[in-house]
Amino acid sequence: MKLESNRRVAACAAGFALPRYAELPTVGLYLDQSVQFVNGCFRTFQGVELTASMVSNYVKKGIISHPIKKKYTRDQLAYLIYIVVSKNVLSMENIDSLFKMQRAHYTSAQAYDTFCDELENYLPYVFGLTKSFSELEPDADDARKLLRSTIISAVNKIYLDCVFTDLRQEQALWPDILPDLA
């Protein structure tokens, strides 16, 4: 890739940070508000998005619990943020299995904050903003190893989507530029 294209792709991930569990809304959000909140976290990444019908399906399948008085809680928002990242690389069955594994080992806050830390650790590396990332500790439990593997796969998919989006945008400009070069 050209240097300018690398810069545009890297800019997608520059400064990316997810709200930590304590920063998630403490008041329940309605479905549309929840979708907007989650999508707002990933606005710079193509293909990382959530729809109201997706959330409804996750509730129907039991992956996330039913809203309370039509409002989604902090825990549910944390799960939705994880789902929106992992849905492109894991089946819903595997997402559900990983949720159950996480619930058995960690509180919702611990699991979500660990997810955020891991994602923010690996994302700048894949996007070329840093030269290294912190290695997973050798004695990490299976739940943590699976989380890391999910994040590595998802971040690489996000990166590829950004690269191909940039390439398509660049190619779309050529018909307008070529007459000017002649």
Rosetta blueprint (number, residue, H / E / L):
1 M L
2 K L
3 L H
4 E H
5 S H
6 N H
7 R H
8 R H
9 V H
10 A H
11 A H
12 C H
13 A H
14 A L
15 G L
16 F L
17 A L
18 L L
19 P L
20 R L
21 Y H
22 A H
23 E H
24 L L
25 P L
26 T L
27 V L
28 G L
29 L E
30 Y L
31 L H
32 D H
33 Q H
34 S H
35 V H
36 Q H
37 F H
38 V H
39 N H
40 G H
41 C H
42 F L
43 R L
44 T L
45 F L
46 Q L
47 G L
48 V L
49 E L
50 L L
51 T L
52 A H
53 S H
54 M H
55 V H
56 S H
57 N H
58 Y H
59 V H
60 K H
61 K L
62 G L
63 I L
64 I L
65 S L
66 H L
67 P L
68 I E
69 K L
70 K L
71 K E
72 Y E
73 T L
74 R H
75 D H
76 Q H
77 L H
78 A H
79 Y H
80 L H
81 I H
82 Y H
83 I H
84 V H
85 V H
86 S H
87 K L
88 N L
89 V L
90 L L
91 S L
92 M H
93 E H
94 N H
95 I H
96 D H
97 S H
98 L H
99 F H
100 K H
101 M H
102 Q H
103 R H
104 A H
105 H H
106 Y L
107 T L
108 S H
109 A H
110 Q H
111 A H
112 Y H
113 D H
114 T H
115 F H
116 C H
117 D H
118 E H
119 L H
120 E H
121 N H
122 Y H
123 L H
124 P H
125 Y H
126 V H
127 F L
128 G L
129 L L
130 T L
131 K L
132 S L
133 F L
134 S L
135 E L
136 L L
137 E L
138 P L
139 D L
140 A L
141 D L
142 D H
143 A H
144 R H
145 K H
146 L H
147 L H
148 R H
149 S H
150 T H
151 I H
152 I H
153 S H
154 A H
155 V H
156 N H
157 K H
158 I H
159 Y H
160 L H
161 D H
162 C H
163 V H
164 F H
165 T H
166 D H
167 L H
168 R H
169 Q H
170 E H
171 Q H
172 A H
173 L H
174 W H
175 P H
176 D H
177 I H
178 L H
179 P H
180 D H
181 L H
182 A L
